[in-house]
Amino acid sequence: MFLGIDFGTSGVRASIINSEKKEIYNSQVPIPIALEKNNIISQDPTIWWEAFIKLCNNLKENFDINKISKISINGTSGTVLLSDNEGIPLSYAIMYNDTSAIDESKLVEKVSDNHPIVSSSSNALVRALKIIKDKKKDIKSYKILHQADWIAGKIINEFNYSDDNNSLKLGYDCLNKKWPDWISNLPIDTAALPKILTPGTTLNVLQNSELLNLGFSNKAEVIAGTTDSIAAFLATGANEIGQAVTSIGSSLVVKYISEKPIFNKEYGIYSHKLGDKWLAGGASNVGGNILKHLFKDKINLLSESLNPSNLTGLNYYPLMKTGERFPYNDPNKKAILEPRPESETIFFQAVLEGISNVEKLCYERLKEIGGGYPKEIFTVGGGASNTNWNKIRSKILNIDLVTPLSTQASFGSALIAGGFIN
């Protein structure tokens, strides 16, 4: 039996699967919303561990946890903290959605010669630098850890490791499998950087006394994990070159499995290592936000009246507000929602077609900058369950849409634990 753990924004979820990739049990425990103070979004890491122990108690009540042979954890991408050698937090964690480290991002941009990933205020490296600056009077030595690293470290009683997915935004060079030389020119102790392993690699066996007392086996292996978004990607079953996943939530995120890495700072495209392949992706500002704004609680009703066999042909670009990231990098990009038909159903369908057209443009852009056009697309997020919209998307994309194995990131981590990702 294999246990996958997913630390998301609002909760921690577990999936237990067997050797046939069948989910045997799942459970979820809420986590309080992160604090926002002085423009910094942060959270006490001990909250995560308390929620995790509560989750494990739930598992114990419903499952023989001694049967679990391997465990893998994912966490929110870019959430980072400092700890001492024993894993005791020296700071609150700065969360994945914090963008307060503006001065640090300017420094990294200069030192790294405008690195396409880490020279922005929305990555782990600049957040780590911000914490180091704030705490430098109080600490002599420290370790830099991501959310998933710290939880895994608690389980094995060792705080030395991360994976190359989480560490991409900490500056790790996945292509050459090393920390870049320029990182030593930053005000950072390079000895504090974690040792990087490939997702799926064994870290150590479970040694935490709390978990052993609950009934976990001392032979259970803890497996190097990944980020929450990659775990959600893997949960779909996508694992071959040419397969892609579209996430339709508040925004539109596309990820594509490529033979080679794709990086493009202009469009916010970067690639994670995925076994012997690469996972390239980007995000558009179109998505569910505009649907909720325009149609509120009518979405389900209007969806029943869609006519996928007869597209409106209205060329909408349905942005919630001015500005786009991908497939156009244009802060002045304006929404196009005219001409507006009299029928609300036709208007609704035209907006869905607009989002679908942007999705197609995203994949075409990925192809243009070095990838390929997908041969299959899996869909996750709130829009994944809209059958008529999926028919419209399939028509516009000219591609088969595939039903995912699961939409839960915890299931993706369970697949990593079970060694199903290559």
Number of C-alpha atoms within 10 A of each C-alpha: 23 28 29 29 32 32 28 19 17 12 16 23 23 27 25 27 22 16 12 9 16 14 17 12 14 20 16 21 17 17 17 12 12 17 14 12 8 7 11 17 19 22 20 15 19 14 11 20 16 12 20 24 15 16 20 22 16 16 20 15 9 11 15 12 22 16 13 19 20 23 29 30 32 34 29 21 26 27 27 30 29 26 21 17 15 13 19 16 19 18 19 17 25 30 27 21 18 19 18 18 23 16 14 21 24 16 18 25 18 12 16 19 11 16 14 17 20 21 25 23 20 22 27 30 28 30 29 25 21 19 20 22 13 11 14 11 8 9 12 9 14 21 24 29 31 31 27 29 28 31 24 27 24 19 23 19 19 18 24 20 22 28 26 28 26 31 29 23 23 26 24 23 14 20 13 8 12 13 20 13 8 12 18 13 12 14 11 16 16 14 12 17 19 21 15 20 19 19 28 24 17 17 21 18 19 24 21 16 15 11 17 14 9 15 16 22 19 16 14 21 23 25 28 29 36 32 29 27 19 22 27 25 30 28 24 24 22 21 20 16 19 17 21 29 26 23 24 20 16 18 18 24 22 23 27 30 26 27 18 17 19 19 19 15 13 13 22 17 22 20 25 24 21 22 13 10 18 21 24 25 25 22 21 24 23 29 27 21 17 19 21 14 10 14 14 11 11 13 15 11 10 16 17 13 13 21 16 18 10 8 15 15 10 19 15 22 22 25 25 19 13 12 17 20 18 26 23 16 15 14 10 10 15 15 16 14 16 13 10 13 13 8 9 12 19 19 22 22 25 25 26 25 26 25 27 25 17 24 26 19 16 25 23 16 19 27 16 11 12 15 21 19 20 23 14 17 24 22 22 23 18 13 19 18 12 13 14 17 21 19 17 21 23 16 17 16 20 11 14 16 20 16 15 19 16 17 22 24 30 33 33 34 37 34 29 30 31 24 16 16 18 12
